[in-house]
Amino acid sequence: MSGARDPRRQESVAAAIPVATLGAEARSGFLVRTYLHLYAAIVAFTLIEAFLFVTGLARVIAIGMLGTSWLLVLGSFVIVSWLASHVAHRTTSLPAQYMALGVYVVAEAIVFVPLLFIAEYYAPGAIGSAALLTLVGFGLLTGMVFWTRQDLSFLGGILRWAFAVVLILIVAATVFGFTLGSVFSVMMVGLAGAAILYDTSKVLHHYPEDRYVAAALELFASVALMFWYVLRLFLSARR
């Protein structure tokens, strides 16, 4: 009986209540905080990349990563991403959630360096064009979910299986030395779009009020995925 009155347990249960079931003020506040944090993550990512390129560190990182097994890089990134997402979603500590988001943004920035380095020197203008197209796509997909208000939870299982297949293909391509071409990049842009739809639907229907940092992290991950493969398409088109 005493456990039912434990204030920590009651606080935890309250935190798990989806914001969609709360009042209009709580819902709008959650959405504003979520998308402000997403914007901050994108700005932080951009500033980190600018710093790395201006200081010349990008060249050092790119050469080092291009000379390293991509499986090692990919494996490290997957582990860091999983840990950051796990912490952001499970902890009620706001500083821990911010730390998880910060670690994830830095990890993404480092992983992007080789691709951005190649684009900067072999396809001038491609980075800006890919970024603009990604933001437009994100805006349209977000608007679609907000307009229809549909719960797209069914996409979760599909996305998990799809990303598992993608991971297997990337590992196989790295091990056996074959190239995943433009068709694969187009499919990945579509998959990233589906992830944005799913994440936006979760923001509207399922996230509790205190998980706006975790929501921003998920949205940022999907935006970064789309940007990666849109940029790859621009690069392949200019070869």
Long-range contacts (C-beta under 8 A, 24 or more apart in sequence): 11-92, 12-92, 15-92, 15-208, 15-209, 15-210, 15-211, 16-208, 17-208, 17-209, 18-205, 18-206, 18-207, 18-208, 19-207, 19-208, 19-209, 20-204, 20-205, 20-206, 22-209, 26-209, 30-203, 30-207, 30-209, 30-212, 31-203, 31-204, 33-212, 34-203, 34-207, 34-212, 34-215, 34-216, 34-219, 35-216, 35-219, 37-101, 37-212, 37-213, 37-215, 37-216, 38-216, 38-219, 38-220, 38-223, 40-216, 41-101, 41-105, 41-216, 41-217, 41-220, 42-220, 42-223, 44-102, 44-105, 45-105, 45-108, 45-109, 45-112, 45-220, 45-224, 48-105, 48-106, 48-109, 49-109, 49-112, 49-113, 49-116, 52-109, 52-113, 53-116, 53-117, 53-120, 58-113, 58-116, 58-117, 59-117, 61-110, 61-113, 61-114, 62-113, 62-114, 62-117, 62-118, 65-113, 65-114, 66-114, 69-174, 70-174, 71-171, 71-174, 71-175, 73-111, 74-170, 74-171, 74-174, 77-107, 77-111, 78-167, 80-104, 80-107, 81-107, 81-221, 84-217, 85-214, 85-217, 85-218, 85-221, 88-211, 88-213, 88-214, 88-217, 89-211, 89-214, 92-210, 94-210, 94-213, 97-211, 97-213, 97-214, 98-213, 100-213, 100-214, 100-217, 101-213, 101-216, 101-217, 101-220, 104-217, 104-220, 104-221, 105-220, 108-220, 108-221, 108-224, 112-224, 112-228, 115-228, 115-231, 115-232, 115-235, 116-231, 118-235, 119-231, 119-234, 119-235, 122-235, 122-238, 123-234, 123-235, 123-238, 126-231, 126-234, 126-235, 126-238, 127-231, 129-234, 130-227, 130-230, 130-231, 130-233, 130-234, 131-227, 133-230, 134-223, 134-226, 134-227, 134-230, 137-189, 137-193, 137-196, 137-226, 137-230, 138-196, 138-223, 138-226, 141-193, 141-196, 141-197, 141-200, 142-196, 142-200, 144-197, 145-197, 145-200, 145-201, 145-204, 146-200, 146-204, 149-204, 150-201, 151-201, 151-204, 151-205, 152-197, 152-198, 152-201, 153-198, 153-201, 153-202, 153-205, 153-206, 155-194, 155-197, 155-198, 155-201, 156-198, 158-194, 159-191, 159-194, 159-195, 159-198, 162-191, 162-194, 163-191, 166-191, 181-236, 182-233, 182-236, 182-237, 185-229, 185-232, 185-233, 185-236, 186-229, 186-233, 188-225, 188-228, 188-229, 189-226, 189-229, 189-230, 189-233, 191-225, 192-222, 192-223, 192-225, 192-226, 192-229, 193-226, 195-221, 195-222, 195-225, 196-222, 196-223, 196-226
